[in-house]
């Protein structure tokens, strides 16, 4: 389905749980001394209803996120069941990999297409400083287990001023996995920790590996992605002499890619988020709804998805106080409540742990 700006929306991120077994300061800054406790978890049945409805609108690529999705008690079964739904082209997962070693085999058997591992450092003390947990060894074990099972893996790094770009890239090259450096969005702690990606990443690697070559992925199948990069994948890729992998940049601010954005999100509390940079969320299935059968429920979800795609803004406006968002809540009876909020105020108050990254 195309939105009102002509973008083909074919990719959905589903936050299946909002708890995490790490406590990264930029993701959950208000709870640095204990785990982020689960408030919401989507059942397998509800996720399958969402996916089934989404495929009817041409959404064919699905990524399961959290919190930490491997904390979901039925994550392996969820992947297996989603893969059986007609119209689903790919199912991928983003994880911190702490529990990946014990899930890798089951996920491979379930049919997972790819896994993105969030890893911001390979230094054990720095990892503990970022996450508040001494678990880097489990992450590395999980990455190895996934690779050994034949799962396509990418490493995702959230850029901060302290990021050791060269060390992480060398690690990814040793494992044979592409690596992507992600600009920290001005959500929560991102207001104070962001850096300019091209200057930091390409600048650091240029000194070691020489001038990079920009990779034109427009008409090529993107390795490890689960879907074709011509479908508006956000990363810009570069190759370097001496590296057997690609280095990607995802730049929401300095390389704004809103004009090719092809995704919508479902939060762990069962709401639709048309844009990560907007305060607008919408009910997926209002709690007040009662259904006589699955067909009626599917119809309501399809209508909610259509409304979310229609509400998707042309671009994000992070930090722009000239922009006023209207936070809306829509129910089955089409009652709408609206509250005006300044963009910077909205994003500063949000934690990434609650919105599925």
C-alpha positions, -999 to +999 in steps of 0.1 A: +000+000+000+012+035-008+010+064+016-002+098+006+034+108-004+036+078-029+059+057-007+053+020-009+049+007+027+060-029+028+080-033+060+068-035+096+088-036+128+070-053+157+081-047+193+070-080+208+081-071+244+093-040+261+116-055+287+153-060+283+181-079+300+206-050+295+203-014+306+220+008+281+222+043+293+210+059+261+181+036+258+168+035+294+185+063+312+160+066+341+165+031+353+203+026+352+205+004+383+180-023+375+165-041+345+138-025+324+108-044+337+083-058+313+051-038+311+038-051+278+041-083+258+024-092+225+010-127+223+018-150+194-018-150+185-020-112+184+012-109+164-001-134+138-033-114+135-013-082+129+010-099+103-020-116+085-037-082+082-005-064+071+001-088+042-033-079+029-020-044+024+012-055+007+034-054+038+057-084+033+088-079+054+087-081+092+113-074+119+108-085+155+122-061+181+119-052+217+130-044+243+149-076+238+128-100+217+146-131+228+130-125+263+096-133+247+088-168+260+075-180+226+098-161+202+109-192+183+073-204+178+064-168+167+090-168+140+079-202+128+042-193+126+048-159+109+068-177+082+038-199+074+016-169+066+010-165+028+025-133+015+053-131+041+087-126+022+110-123+052+112-124+090+142-109+107+151-100+143+171-074+161+187-086+194+214-078+219+225-114+214+229-122+252+205-151+247+212-158+211+234-189+216+205-208+232+180-197+205+202-198+173+194-234+163+157-230+169+155-197+150+173-212+121+148-242+121+119-217+124+131-200+092+145-167+104+160-148+074+185-126+092+195-113+126+208-079+135+230-078+166+232-046+185+268-042+197+284-009+206+318-020+217+340-051+219+359-039+250+345-058+280+348-029+305+333-004+281+305-029+274+297-031+311+298+007+314+272+010+285+249-019+294+255-022+332+261-059+326+293-079+323+279-100+295+301-093+264+313-130+263+277-142+260+271-118+231+302-130+212+291-166+219+257-158+205+271-142+173+293-172+167+264-196+173+242-178+148+269-178+121+276-214+127+239-222+122+241-204+088+220-174+099+228-142+081+241-117+107+247-079+107+262-059+135+245-026+144+264+000+163+248+031+179+274+059+174+285+079+204+316+101+208+334+071+225+327+045+197+359+027+186+350+025+149+381+007+138+380-020+165+344-028+158+349-029+120+379-053+124+358-075+146+330-076+121+354-083+093+369-112+113+334-127+117+325-120+080+294-099+089+285-065+075+285-037+101+263-006+102+269+025+123+236+042+133+233+078+141+218+083+175+184+099+171+175+128+194+152+106+215+158+106+253+196+107+258+202+111+221+199+148+226+234+149+241+252+119+227+249+122+190+279+125+165+281+131+128+283+096+113+302+101+080+329+122+096+334+098+125+331+065+107+345+071+072+371+095+086+384+069+110+384+040+085+400+061+058+431+065+079+435+028+082+421+014+049+423+043+025+396+059+004+363+040+004+341+030-025+305+039-023+284+008-031+254+013-054+228-011-039+199+002-059+195-029-081+214-054-060+201-079-034+213-066-001+234-092+017+221-102+052+191-079+049+162-101+042+149-078+015+161-060-016+178-027-010+158-011-038+129-014-014+143+016+005+166+001+030+181+030+050+218+021+050+244+036+026+272+011+021+309+015+016+337-009+008+373-006+018+404-023+004+414-050+028+380-055+043+358-084+031+326-068+044+305-037+038+304-008+062+270+009+064+258+043+076+223+049+088+219+086+092+184+097+103+195+133+108+226+140+087+215+118+058+177+121+062+160+093+042+124+100+050+115+103+013+122+066+009+109+053+042+089+022+037+080+012+073+055+014+101+059+001+136+038-017+162+047-011+198+046-037+226+014-022+240-003-028+207-003+006+191+007+017+157+035+042+152+036+056+117+069+074+123+096+071+150+101+108+149+064+117+156+043+116+187+014+102+167+003+067+178-029+049+170-049+020+185-043-012+167-072-031+183-089-010+210-095-029+243-132-021+241-136-040+208-156-072+209-154-095+179-177-123+167-149-140+147-114-137+135-126-122+102-141-092+119-110-087+140-088-089+109-110-063+092-105-039+122-068-044+121-066-038+084-086-005+088-062+006+116-032-002+094-047+018+066-052+048+090-016+045+102-002+045+067-024+075+058-012+093+090+025+087+082+042+121+079+063+132+049+094+134+072+104+135+108+111+168+125+134+158+154+142+188+177+123+213+156+103+233+180+087+251+151+068+219+144+038+211+165+027+175+166-009+164+172-010+133+194-041+114+185-060+085+199-085+068+176-110+042+187-134+019+168-161+045+172-137+070+156-136+092+186-104+113+185-086+131+212-058+155+203-031+172+223-006+196+207+031+189+217+063+205+206+086+181+187+117+185+209+096+181+240+081+149+228+114+133+218+133+143+249+107+127+271+108+093+253+130+064+259+141+041+231+133+011+252+096+018+250+093+023+212+111-006+197+141+014+182 
